[in-house]
Each structure stands twice: as structure tokens, then as C-alpha cells.
Amino acid sequence: MRRLLRILQAILLLGLLGFASLLAYGYAKRHPEDVPWTRLDLSRPVGAFTGRKLAALRDEPGRCGRLLGAAGIRFHALPQRRAGAHCGYDDAVRFAAGGSLAIAWRPADLGTSCGVAAGLALWEWHVVQPAALRHFGSRVAAIDHFGSYSCRRIAGRADGAWSEHATANAVDVAGFRLDNGMRITLVDDWSAGGRRAAFLREVRDGACGLFATVISPDYNRAHRDHFHLDQASRGARGWRGCW
């Protein structure tokens, strides 16, 4: 009798495991952005593992370019650049006018790693534009930036770790220009309160799901006038931080 009971318990357990597996498989099919083993698709909503998949694109520059193209993003691949042992890039791109992106970047010569570019596209679609419409009833026409590539160490120190900027794997965002003519800057509006400050915090928080590192004015005075967004690929696999 006990043996029969153990057999029945084993059958029940196997049935429950099989049912749970079917549920997990069905969820993964409907929400691939929320599971780690599916491949990134820029047409999908932002999910629990989207940010990690974006950071991993640094190892797959060819696939990254194909993902941008499949999402209707127009871009120019930049020539390989080398500046010593620690600086330069292989996979940098620059957004081109038209296509599925509506926001212009000022200055227009912004070139970033492909993984950062993919993150910026999703940030526009899923975070920046919805937040602007909610707070101001107007879309963002342009984003002001302080650049991406810069051959330097973190914080411009004379020694220590090299910055993600040294490989164009980061971008510094200074402000936003709306279709209605309004301009929002971090240096003037982050601490001013009201809907401008609320908008800036919302787009900062939304960036945290898309970039490995997000640094805002909350972190230190050096970032009082910009967001630092990067994909943390320089010896920091799995790293994520948001301030």
C-alpha cells in the first residue's frame, strides 16, 4: 500500500512539474522579453531581461546592426577607430534622419556603440516620448547631449579604470527640446520641482531598465547637468547600477 502511495505521489509530482513547464513555456512564448534565454527583439516591449540583452550586443555587433535595421532605424556604421591600447571602437553607429526614430540628437554627430544606440531607440519609444506626452502634451523633438566617445579614464583621472566613453559605450544627456518649443535641462530643472523635474526623474528611472549604468544628478555634483548612460561592457559583465 505504501509503495502504491509513493507511486501515486510521484505521478502527481511529475504531472504538476509538467503543467508548470507548459505554463512557463506559454509565458515565454507570449513574453520573450521577460525570460533570459530568448533573443532580443527591438519590436517587443521592454521586459525584465531587455537591459541585459542590450548590454550583451557588444559581443554581437553584426546582429546588433541587423536588429536596428529590422526595427526601421536608419543609421550609418562608423569606421573603426583606434587610439592606443584602451581607446577606440569597432561597432559604433550614428543615427540617420527618418525611419522609426523621431528624436534628433544635438549636436548631430553623435556616434555610440551599437548596444547604446539600441538602448536609446527603446528609451525614445517606451520611456521618453510617453513621459513627455503625459507631462506636457507634446512630443520630444530633440535631445541635447555632451557626447559619447572620449579617450579618458573615469572622471578624467590620471590613473584608474578607463571610462565607457573611451569605447563610445556611453552617452551624456543634457536636456530635451519639445515640439511645442519648451526646453528642459538637467542643470536648471532637476531640482526645480514641478512637472519638469518629474519628467526628468521618470525618464531617468525608465533608462535604468535599458542601460547597465545610469547616473543622474542624484549621484554627485559632477553629474548635476547630465545623465550618464552606458552598457558597462569593459570588464563589468552582469553589472547594473542606477542612481
Secondary structure, DSSP 4 states (H G I P E B T S, - for coil): -HHHHHHHHHHHHHHHHHHHHHHHHHHHHH-GGGSTTSPP-TTSPP-TTHHHHHHHGGG-HHHHHHHHHHTT--EEEPPPEEETTTEEESSEEEE-SSTT---EEESTT--EEHHHHHHHHHHIIIIIHHHHHHHHSS-EEEEEEEES----BGGG-SSSSBPGGGGT-EEEEEEEEETTS-EEEHHHHTTS-HHHHHHHHHHHHHHTTT-SEEE-TTT-GGGTT-EEEE---SS-TT--EE-
